[in-house]
Amino acid sequence: MPGAPSACWPAELLARQRRAVLLRAQKQQEQPRRIATRAPAAAAAAAAQLQQQQQQQQQQQWWGQARPQQYRKRPPAVVYLPNFLHHEDAQIVQAECRKMRNKLRPELNTVAVGRLGVYLPPSSRSVAILSSGEVAQALTQRLRSHARLFASDFPMELRAYQRGSHMPWHKDEQLFDTPQWECIYTVENSSDSVTQWRDDSGDEFEQRTDGNSLLAVLAEAWYHRVTPLKTGSRSIIKFAMTTTATQLPSFRANLDRQAYAP
């Protein structure tokens, strides 16, 4: 007898389409890769503490009432968002940053090694795009902020990593009454460098930041670093999103420092 026909019925086609959509969605999330974990003893202690907290949480209706501070789930302090800007806006930012390459100068008074940079002028189209209400709303939601975020008064900076450039382990300094989100928008990246960070439990993660992606790091939260570039280059725009305009003395101290060589 002849075999069954190879063509798929409509139901089978629909199932394949659903699987394809789910696969694409999973790829777009691009979860950071874990590169180190805690020692077994520390992991066991943390697991026991987590289990105790979960048991206590089950005895209360957490989302309908105020929760004790020690049991509130803390959102991540490092968040990676691929394909951040609309394609047209990303092209505008990329073109403008390429034109400013000849203005880049060596950075001074920074923990970064071998990095170049320059302040973006307030009239910059890149500044207008990244400080827009649409971007602020998106970051408020994606970063799970307790209050509306908006672009801070600290000037945006175009920074460039070249071969040998890197940034050692550090925490970003708090500049406002409430810790700000330090946002790193990657304009272009042809390098082999990655960003690594350690969470509250001591686990280490790393992420290669593609062009048109945004990496947000909460000030004074998690240690992070940029590994040395062996090949290629990487250009970023650094800016801060905040929920308050109340500045700490560190804001003025950072603004008054000589950031770049003449």
Secondary structure, DSSP 8 states (H G I E B T S, - for coil): ------S--HHHHHHHHHHHHHHHHHHHH---EEEE---HHHHHHHHHHHHHHHHHHHTS-GGGS---GGGS----SEEEESS-S-HHHHHHHHHHHHHTGGG-EEB-SSS-BS-EEEE--TT-HHHHHHTSHHHHHHHHHHTT-SS--EE-SS--EEEEE-TT-BEEEE-----BSS--EEEEEEEEE-SS--EEEE-TTS-EEEE---TTEEEEEETTT--EEE---SSS-EEEEEEEEES---B-HHHHHHHHS--B--
